[in-house]
């Protein structure tokens, strides 16, 4: 419910005639993020005071997994660093790289939309990882499902060249092993990740 109310209020917090701005800073001047989902993410971020005020992540599940759809937005400069991220097997049964369904049900192996807050880093079965907490009804089981951010070889350029597309997760956000340390360093401790489409 919270998620949809915030989306309805998105236009109150953005500038439609020009760039989407935060404190006078124009976000994403290079246009790496679809405007509609950036507006949604900013509205949710504004309504989440516990989120860090220097960074915001937009995960655009309307885009295929082969594209850089995990966008880290520096809210102080407006700059964006975008990279690929996986989606869950349960969201893409035919493995065409485009998630069609979303679920927060344990055992679904699907991605869940909504807002997440990052927690602490840890070393798990996939190496360096970042804990996540779901903030919406659509992703409230994130912790019990062990939905986190980690890396895997199936997100590398070599894997994609060999298979034509990245692999799929069990619902986690997954980046390439060469990127995970920089991502964890940037996002650890209260950054908001908005996953939508």
C-alpha positions as CSV (number, residue, x, y, z in Angstrom):
1,X,0.0,0.0,0.0
2,X,2.8,2.4,1.0
3,X,4.5,1.7,-2.3
4,X,1.6,2.6,-4.5
5,X,0.7,5.8,-2.5
6,X,4.3,7.0,-3.0
7,X,4.2,6.3,-6.7
8,X,1.0,8.4,-6.9
9,X,2.7,11.2,-5.2
10,X,5.8,11.0,-7.4
11,X,4.9,14.1,-9.4
12,X,4.9,16.2,-6.3
13,X,8.6,15.7,-5.8
14,X,10.0,16.0,-9.3
15,X,10.4,18.6,-12.0
16,X,8.6,17.6,-15.2
17,X,9.7,20.5,-17.4
18,X,13.4,19.7,-17.0
19,X,15.7,17.3,-15.2
20,X,14.7,15.3,-12.1
21,X,16.4,17.2,-9.3
22,X,17.3,16.8,-5.6
23,X,18.3,19.9,-3.7
24,X,18.9,21.7,-7.0
25,X,21.1,18.9,-8.4
26,X,20.0,17.5,-11.8
27,X,20.1,13.8,-11.6
28,X,21.3,11.5,-14.4
29,X,22.4,14.2,-16.9
30,X,23.6,11.4,-19.3
31,X,20.1,9.8,-19.4
32,X,21.1,6.3,-18.3
33,X,17.8,5.8,-16.3
34,X,14.3,5.9,-17.7
35,X,12.7,9.1,-16.4
36,X,9.5,7.5,-15.1
37,X,11.3,5.0,-12.9
38,X,13.8,7.7,-11.7
39,X,10.8,9.9,-10.7
40,X,9.3,6.9,-8.8
41,X,12.6,6.2,-7.0
42,X,13.1,9.8,-6.0
43,X,9.6,10.0,-4.6
44,X,10.1,6.8,-2.5
45,X,13.5,8.1,-1.3
46,X,12.1,11.4,-0.2
47,X,9.5,9.6,1.8
48,X,12.1,7.3,3.5
49,X,13.9,9.6,5.9
50,X,16.0,6.7,7.3
51,X,17.7,6.3,3.9
52,X,21.1,7.8,3.3
53,X,20.8,11.2,1.7
54,X,23.9,10.9,-0.6
55,X,23.1,8.0,-2.8
56,X,20.1,6.2,-4.4
57,X,19.9,3.0,-6.5
58,X,17.4,2.4,-9.3
59,X,17.0,-1.2,-10.4
60,X,14.9,-1.1,-13.6
61,X,13.4,-4.5,-14.2
62,X,11.6,-3.3,-17.3
63,X,15.0,-3.6,-19.0
64,X,16.6,-6.9,-19.9
65,X,19.4,-8.3,-17.8
66,X,22.0,-7.9,-20.5
67,X,21.6,-4.1,-20.2
68,X,23.1,-2.0,-17.4
69,X,19.9,-1.6,-15.3
70,X,21.3,-1.2,-11.8
71,X,22.0,2.5,-11.5
72,X,23.8,4.1,-8.6
73,X,22.9,7.7,-8.4
74,X,25.2,10.2,-6.6
75,X,22.7,12.6,-5.1
76,X,25.3,15.3,-4.5
77,X,26.6,15.4,-8.1
78,X,23.8,13.8,-10.1
79,X,26.2,11.4,-11.7
80,X,25.2,7.7,-12.4
81,X,27.2,4.5,-12.5
82,X,25.2,1.8,-14.2
83,X,25.9,-1.9,-14.4
84,X,24.1,-5.2,-15.1
85,X,22.3,-7.0,-12.3
86,X,20.5,-10.4,-12.3
87,X,16.9,-11.1,-11.6
88,X,15.4,-14.3,-10.1
89,X,14.8,-17.5,-12.0
90,X,11.2,-17.5,-10.8
91,X,10.7,-14.1,-12.5
92,X,12.0,-15.4,-15.9
93,X,10.8,-18.9,-16.5
94,X,11.7,-19.0,-20.2
95,X,15.2,-17.4,-19.5
96,X,14.9,-14.7,-22.2
97,X,16.5,-12.1,-19.9
98,X,13.3,-10.2,-19.2
99,X,11.6,-10.7,-15.8
100,X,7.8,-11.1,-16.3
101,X,6.5,-12.0,-12.8
102,X,7.6,-10.9,-9.3
103,X,7.1,-12.5,-6.0
104,X,8.1,-12.2,-2.4
105,X,6.9,-15.8,-1.5
106,X,9.6,-18.0,0.1
107,X,10.8,-20.6,-2.4
108,X,9.6,-18.7,-5.4
109,X,13.2,-17.8,-6.5
110,X,11.7,-14.7,-7.9
111,X,12.7,-11.0,-7.7
112,X,10.5,-8.7,-5.7
113,X,9.9,-5.1,-6.5
114,X,9.8,-2.3,-4.0
115,X,12.2,-0.3,-1.8
116,X,15.1,-1.9,0.1
117,X,17.5,-0.5,2.6
118,X,21.1,-1.8,2.6
119,X,22.6,-3.2,5.8
120,X,26.0,-4.5,6.7
121,X,28.5,-6.4,4.5
122,X,29.4,-10.0,5.2
123,X,31.2,-12.9,3.7
124,X,28.8,-15.6,2.6
125,X,28.6,-18.5,0.2
126,X,29.0,-16.0,-2.7
127,X,31.8,-14.1,-1.0
128,X,31.4,-10.4,-0.2
129,X,27.7,-9.6,0.1
130,X,25.4,-6.9,1.4
131,X,22.4,-7.5,3.6
132,X,19.1,-6.0,2.4
133,X,15.8,-5.2,4.2
134,X,12.5,-4.9,2.3
135,X,10.4,-1.9,3.2
136,X,7.2,-2.6,1.3
137,X,4.5,-5.3,1.3
138,X,5.9,-6.5,-2.0
139,X,9.3,-7.3,-0.5
140,X,8.8,-7.7,3.3
141,X,10.2,-11.2,3.3
142,X,13.6,-10.2,1.8
143,X,15.5,-11.0,5.0
144,X,13.8,-14.3,5.7
145,X,14.4,-15.2,2.0
146,X,18.0,-14.2,2.3
147,X,17.7,-11.7,-0.6
148,X,21.0,-9.8,-0.6
149,X,23.4,-8.2,-3.0
150,X,26.3,-10.4,-4.1
151,X,28.4,-11.3,-7.1
152,X,28.5,-14.4,-9.3
153,X,30.5,-15.5,-12.4
154,X,27.3,-15.6,-14.4
155,X,27.3,-11.8,-14.5
156,X,30.8,-11.6,-16.2
157,X,31.4,-10.5,-19.8
158,X,32.9,-13.9,-20.5
159,X,29.8,-15.8,-19.3
160,X,27.5,-13.5,-21.4
161,X,29.7,-13.9,-24.5
162,X,29.5,-17.7,-24.1
163,X,25.8,-18.0,-23.3
164,X,24.2,-14.9,-24.9
165,X,22.8,-13.5,-21.7
166,X,23.6,-13.3,-18.0
167,X,22.5,-16.0,-15.6
168,X,19.7,-15.7,-13.0
169,X,19.6,-15.6,-9.3
170,X,17.2,-16.9,-6.7
171,X,15.9,-13.4,-6.3
172,X,19.1,-11.6,-5.2
173,X,20.7,-8.5,-6.9
174,X,23.8,-10.0,-8.4
175,X,26.7,-8.1,-10.1
176,X,30.0,-9.2,-11.6
177,X,32.8,-10.2,-9.2
178,X,35.0,-7.3,-10.4
179,X,32.3,-4.8,-9.3
180,X,31.1,-6.1,-6.0
181,X,33.6,-4.5,-3.7
182,X,33.1,-1.0,-5.2
183,X,29.3,-1.5,-5.0
184,X,29.4,-2.7,-1.4
185,X,31.7,0.1,-0.4
186,X,29.4,2.7,-1.9
187,X,26.1,1.3,-0.7
188,X,26.7,-0.3,2.7
189,X,24.7,1.1,5.6
190,X,21.3,2.6,4.8
191,X,21.3,3.2,1.0
192,X,17.9,2.9,-0.6
193,X,17.5,0.5,-3.6
194,X,14.3,1.0,-5.5
195,X,13.4,-2.0,-7.7
196,X,10.6,-1.4,-10.2
197,X,9.6,-1.5,-13.9
